[in-house]
Amino acid sequence: MTGRWQMVAALTLCVAIFSVNWTVLDATGTPITWEFSLTPAIEVMLAYAYPVALLGVLIPVKGRLSVLLWGLAGFGLVSAVGAFAVNGGMLVASRVGQGLAAAIVLRAGFELARTHLRGTTWWPAVAIPAVVALVGLNAGPVIGGIIAYYVSFRWILLVCVPLTVVAVVAVALFTPRARPVPATRTDLSG
């Protein structure tokens, strides 16, 4: 696997974590509602906080490795905060933080991939994370339901912390630090 494809694999891991996390609490509404005595309005905010915050992906973010790593660290931190939430408002705030951190990572990762991948390698590098995202969105409720049933919904958020650490290490190891040298006309002709 070349360096560029290792970077795609690391970014795909991030996409997998974020896409599962989008729907992972969908199957755990009742235990959360009971534990925090949530009002219907807070339940709705909890359901939509993460995907609405993901709209932050539209905010222009430079495709820098440091931005990506700080976004991942933020995601892990707000996941831990959510795991230890003492009320519904804190849990909703954690989900908003997760969505914004995920948006920063996705935007910075997309920009880095666009910088380092050109030509025929660009579309597979976009398609692979997209397919993983679709699988993750569908797997989220199943994973969340199993974890909530056997342990607690809090573990759903707590599991994000070590997964984020793995993603930080993978991204740090496999993402190139320097911008690639642009191809010249003579380089393209062979």
Secondary structure, DSSP 8 states (H G I E B T S, - for coil): --HHHHHHHHHHHHHHHHHHHHHTTGGGHHHHHHHHT--HHHHHHHHHHHHHHGGGGGS-----HHHHHHHHHHHHHHHHHHHT-SSHHHHHHHHHHHHHHHHHHHHHHHHHHHHH--GGGHHHHHHHHHHHHHHHHHHHHHHHHHHHHHT-HHHHHHHHHHHHHHHHHHHHHHS-SS------HHHHH-
